[in-house]
Amino acid sequence: MTKTKLLITSTLKPIDDSRMYEKFGVSLAKTNEYEVNIIGFASKNTLTHNSIQFYPHGPFGRMSIDRIASPLKILKTYIKVKPKIIICNTHELLIVTSLYKIIFGGKIIYDIRENYAKNIRNTNVFSPLLRPLLAAYVRMKEILSKPFFDGFILAERVYSKQLSFVPTRKFIVIENKFMPVEATENAPRLSSENTVLLYSGTISASNGVFDAIEVTDQLHRVDPSIKLRIIGYCALKKDLRELQEAIKEKDYIELIGGDFLVPHQEIINDIKKADFGFVLKKPNNGINDDKILTRLFEYSANKLPMLLLNNPTWIKFCNEFNAAIPINPKHFDPNETLALMKNTSFYTQGDTKSSLWESEESKLLDFMAQFRD
């Protein structure tokens, strides 16, 4: 049987990104119907897979000439690979992906992982003067390239309401649920002298890393056994410098990563060993209010209790399992919070299998099958 050559591509996501590789790539490759190729940011993690070919690029900074030039370099890889299907993971590749289709044909799909225009307008990555211009440019690219795309994948249900340019009959929602590398049951957490709090994933002020430090500081003053482990990558140099300064005199806070990409499986191993996980992503003018964050799936699938920002969507999600203690990092009682942490029985209801990738995998395979002809 001839396999369909498929390419999954991104500019700033690592080559071993959990969605591109672990979920989409591995799920499609194991059907034996696709020859899977992945383009992504170079990673320190060595990857080998019988049915997946990797094309790493970079490194380059978020604000650099190399980043501006990267779509043309990636187009050269398109031409080299000659895929029949392309899953484009970022707005930065919409133009070159559309151009490839015009010249060489094939099917192209836009995997929308963020409401990019809204994010640009409401975060401080760019200067206030640039934000509206960049947001308008990104949305214009999405609208103008829409006719060339054969399908759209939305990483969040809420995007079907937010993104009016997405054709109603051409999209599917594929959430970022957790895919375990090993199909094992959740083992009881090992008891130790310390209570380990975990902040995992993208490290930034907007994701609540400094709130996690503040909460840890206050809990540690009451109970010295409280420790914090921060693991992930920090793309913003300003945030990284501030983070390093904030923890340099605190031996109860450990940073893993920061200035380099941490393999996803290493993060998952820490989730399995921690006692509580922080979910403190800031609302940012409402852009995160209705999103089900990846770490909610990862933490709940691994039955990690959470210290959770009081977001109604996240509270509802966690209440299904009795999984979290809501907390306001600026106004909370550390003694009361510690009592809840020590005396609450978590994950006493619901079925956390709903947080696993298995339910999304079948949806992805059915959706992609239509583009093989």
PEZIRA-V736034 format. One record per pair of residues at least 12 apart in sequence whose C-alpha atoms are under 8 Angstrom apart, sorted by the first residue. I is the first residue (numbers start at 1). J is the second residue. Records with the same first field share a line. If there is no record, write none. Layout:
I=J + J
This chain:
1=33
2=33
3=32 + 33 + 34 + 35
4=33 + 34 + 35 + 83 + 84 + 85 + 372
5=34 + 35 + 36 + 37 + 82 + 83 + 84 + 85
6=34 + 35 + 36 + 37 + 83 + 84 + 85 + 86 + 87
7=36 + 37 + 38 + 39 + 83 + 85 + 86 + 87
8=20 + 25 + 36 + 37 + 38 + 39 + 86 + 87 + 88 + 89
9=38 + 39 + 40 + 86 + 87 + 88 + 89 + 90
10=39 + 40 + 41 + 88 + 89 + 90 + 93
11=39 + 40 + 41 + 67 + 70 + 71 + 90 + 92 + 93
12=40 + 41
13=40 + 41
14=40 + 41 + 42 + 43 + 261
15=38 + 39 + 40 + 41 + 42 + 43 + 54 + 55 + 56
16=40 + 43 + 45 + 47 + 263 + 264
17=264
18=264
19=176
20=38
21=38
22=179
23=179 + 357 + 361
24=361 + 364
25=37 + 38 + 52
26=52
27=361 + 365
28=365
29=51 + 52
30=51
35=51 + 52
36=51 + 52 + 53
37=52 + 53 + 54 + 55
38=52 + 53 + 54 + 55
39=54 + 55 + 56 + 57 + 74
40=54 + 55 + 56 + 57
41=56 + 57 + 58 + 59
42=56 + 57 + 58 + 59
43=56 + 261
44=261 + 263
45=263
55=77
62=235
71=92 + 93 + 96
72=96
75=96 + 97 + 100
78=100
79=100
83=106
84=105 + 106 + 107 + 372
85=106 + 107 + 108 + 109 + 371 + 372
86=106 + 107 + 108 + 109
87=108 + 109 + 110 + 111
88=108 + 109 + 110 + 111
89=110 + 111 + 112 + 113
90=110 + 111 + 112 + 113
91=116 + 138 + 141 + 142
94=110 + 141 + 142 + 145
95=141 + 145
98=145 + 148 + 149
101=148
107=149 + 150 + 371
108=148 + 149 + 150 + 151
109=149 + 150 + 151 + 152 + 153
110=149 + 151 + 152 + 153
111=152 + 153 + 154 + 155
112=152 + 153 + 154 + 155
113=154 + 155 + 156
114=155
115=159 + 162 + 163
116=135 + 138 + 139
117=134 + 135 + 136 + 138 + 139
118=135 + 287
119=287
120=132 + 134 + 135
121=135
122=284 + 285 + 287
123=206 + 284
125=236
142=165
143=165
146=165 + 166
150=170
151=170 + 171
152=166 + 170 + 171 + 172
153=171 + 172 + 173 + 174
154=171 + 172 + 173 + 174 + 175
155=173 + 174 + 175 + 176
156=173 + 174 + 175 + 291 + 292
157=173 + 175 + 291
158=290 + 291
172=367
174=360 + 363 + 364
175=360
176=293 + 294 + 297 + 357
177=294 + 297 + 298 + 355 + 356 + 357 + 360
178=294 + 297 + 298 + 301 + 355 + 356 + 357
179=356 + 357 + 358
180=356
181=265
186=302 + 303
189=272 + 273 + 274 + 275
190=273
193=225
194=225 + 226 + 227
195=225 + 226 + 227 + 274 + 275
196=226 + 227 + 228 + 229 + 274 + 275 + 276
197=216 + 226 + 227 + 228 + 229 + 274 + 275 + 276 + 277 + 278
198=228 + 229 + 230 + 231 + 270 + 271 + 274 + 275 + 276 + 277 + 278
199=212 + 228 + 229 + 230 + 231 + 277 + 278 + 279
200=230 + 231 + 232 + 267 + 277 + 278 + 295
201=231 + 232 + 233 + 267 + 295
202=232 + 233 + 234
203=231 + 232 + 233 + 234 + 235 + 258
204=234 + 235 + 236 + 239 + 240
205=239
206=281 + 282 + 284
207=280 + 281 + 282
208=279 + 280 + 281 + 282
209=280
210=243
211=280 + 329 + 330
212=278 + 280 + 329
213=228
214=329
215=329
216=228
218=334
219=334 + 335 + 338
222=334 + 335
226=252
227=252 + 253
228=252 + 253 + 254
229=253 + 254 + 255 + 256
230=253 + 254 + 255 + 256
231=255 + 256 + 257 + 258 + 262 + 267
232=256 + 257 + 258 + 260 + 261 + 262 + 267
233=257 + 258 + 259 + 260 + 261 + 262
234=257 + 258 + 259 + 260
235=259
240=258 + 259
268=298
271=298 + 299 + 302 + 304
272=302 + 304
274=304
275=304 + 305
276=304 + 305 + 306 + 307
277=299 + 304 + 305 + 306 + 307
278=306 + 307 + 308
279=295 + 296 + 306 + 307 + 308 + 309
280=307 + 308 + 309
281=309
289=311 + 312 + 313
290=313
291=313
292=313 + 314
296=314
297=355 + 356
298=355
300=318 + 323 + 352 + 355
301=352 + 353 + 354 + 355 + 356
303=323 + 347 + 352
304=323
305=323 + 324 + 325 + 346 + 347
306=323 + 324 + 325
307=324 + 325 + 326 + 327
308=324 + 325 + 326 + 327
309=326 + 327 + 328 + 329
310=326 + 327 + 328
320=349 + 350
321=346 + 347 + 348 + 349 + 350 + 351 + 352
322=346 + 347 + 348 + 349
323=346 + 347
324=346
325=340 + 341
